[in-house]
Amino acid sequence: MKTKNKLLFIFTVIFTVMFISCASMGNYLPVSPDETVIGTVQTTFVARDSWLSKNETINTQAYIKLLEAAVRKYPGNIDVRDIIWVTGRTMGSGNIEISAMAKIIGEDTNEI
């Protein structure tokens, strides 16, 4: 019985550390069935670590940074969808590093 308690304690500690050090938000602005995915894009940026409306603020920052990166990669009328971001290391002055990824939607220029 003691071995089970030790394993449960170890699992709980590992899970708690992972949860605290690496928060994520998944699938912001999902792709609609009528949209065409033409690629993917990823970026990393620094955001202010704040508990007030944290997810909404980071969602907006991730959208802007991903769209900026997508415009450099693809021409035409494009947008980003299925945004997923993960917090990384804590920087100085209450900032955190965010890694974000998304699908690029737009017109497929390879169609005939």
HELIX and SHEET records of a PDB file:
HELIX    1   1 LYS A    2  SER A   21  1                                  20    
HELIX    2   2 LYS A   54  LYS A   73  1                                  20    
HELIX    3   3 GLY A   92  GLY A   94  5                                   3    
SHEET    1   A 4 SER A  24  TYR A  28  0                                        
SHEET    2   A 4 ILE A  78  THR A  90 -1                                        
SHEET    3   A 4 ASN A  95  GLY A 106 -1                                        
SHEET    4   A 4 VAL A  37  ARG A  48 -1                                        
END                                                                             
